[in-house]
Amino acid sequence: MKAKASFIGGALIGLLVGSRIGHALYDRVRAGASALARNPKIRSTASTASDRAAHAAKSAGTTAAHQVKQASTTVAHRFTDRFNGVMHHSMHNGDGGASDDRGL
């Protein structure tokens, strides 16, 4: 029982001291972050980075849209070419254009 009481007492003292150190550390970190946020050079760099990111996102969207359009055109042409080849093959076999099992 004595060991249990000592452990609990030590934990409470550790918690009390830790919370005071933790609070002081928190205040220092918060003050440092506020000072950085007010620094004009940091603000300018952050603004420039934000502008560049917005431009890169817009450019990426345009490029992606172009690539999707190009891919859809390619697929459409390949499908049309293959479909026309099957139809051409069927017409020459005399089945009047009916598809066979070897088609698409």
C-alpha positions in Angstrom: 0.0 0.0 0.0 2.9 2.3 0.8 4.4 1.7 -2.6 1.1 2.5 -4.3 0.7 5.8 -2.4 4.3 6.8 -3.3 3.6 6.0 -6.9 0.5 8.1 -7.0 2.1 10.9 -5.1 5.1 10.9 -7.6 2.7 10.8 -10.5 0.8 13.8 -9.2 4.0 15.8 -8.6 5.2 14.9 -12.1 1.9 16.0 -13.6 2.0 19.3 -11.7 5.6 20.1 -12.7 5.1 18.9 -16.2 2.0 21.0 -16.7 3.8 24.1 -15.6 6.8 23.4 -17.9 4.4 22.4 -20.6 2.4 25.6 -20.3 5.5 27.8 -20.4 6.8 25.9 -23.4 3.4 26.4 -25.1 3.5 30.1 -24.4 7.0 30.4 -25.9 6.1 28.4 -29.0 2.9 30.5 -29.5 4.9 33.8 -29.1 7.5 32.6 -31.6 4.8 31.6 -34.1 3.1 34.9 -33.8 6.4 36.7 -34.3 7.0 34.7 -37.5 3.5 35.4 -38.7 4.0 39.1 -38.3 7.4 39.1 -40.1 7.0 40.9 -43.5 9.6 38.7 -45.2 7.8 35.6 -44.1 4.4 37.0 -45.2 5.8 37.9 -48.6 7.3 34.5 -49.1 4.1 32.8 -48.1 2.1 35.0 -50.5 4.4 34.2 -53.3 4.2 30.5 -52.6 0.5 30.7 -52.5 0.4 32.4 -55.9 2.7 29.9 -57.4 0.6 27.0 -56.1 -2.6 28.5 -57.5 -0.9 29.0 -60.9 0.5 25.4 -60.9 -3.0 24.0 -60.0 -4.6 25.9 -62.8 -1.9 24.8 -65.3 -2.3 21.2 -64.1 -6.0 21.3 -64.6 -5.7 22.7 -68.2 -3.1 20.0 -69.0 -5.3 17.2 -67.6 -8.3 18.4 -69.6 -6.2 18.4 -72.8 -4.9 14.9 -72.1 -8.4 13.6 -71.4 -9.7 15.1 -74.7 -6.7 13.7 -76.6 -7.2 10.2 -75.1 -10.9 10.2 -75.9 -10.2 11.1 -79.5 -7.6 8.3 -79.7 -10.0 5.7 -78.3 -12.8 6.8 -80.6 -10.5 6.5 -83.6 -9.3 3.1 -82.6 -12.8 1.8 -81.9 -14.0 3.2 -85.2 -11.1 1.6 -87.1 -11.7 -1.8 -85.4 -15.4 -1.7 -85.9 -15.0 -0.8 -89.6 -12.5 -3.7 -90.0 -15.1 -6.1 -88.6 -17.8 -4.8 -90.8 -15.5 -5.0 -93.9 -14.6 -8.6 -93.0 -18.2 -9.5 -92.6 -19.3 -8.0 -95.9 -16.7 -9.9 -97.8 -17.7 -13.2 -96.2 -21.2 -12.8 -97.6 -23.1 -12.7 -94.3 -24.6 -9.3 -95.0 -22.7 -7.5 -92.2 -23.8 -9.8 -89.4 -21.1 -9.9 -86.7 -19.3 -13.1 -85.9 -17.7 -14.4 -82.7 -14.3 -13.1 -83.7 -15.5 -9.5 -83.7 -14.7 -6.8 -81.1 
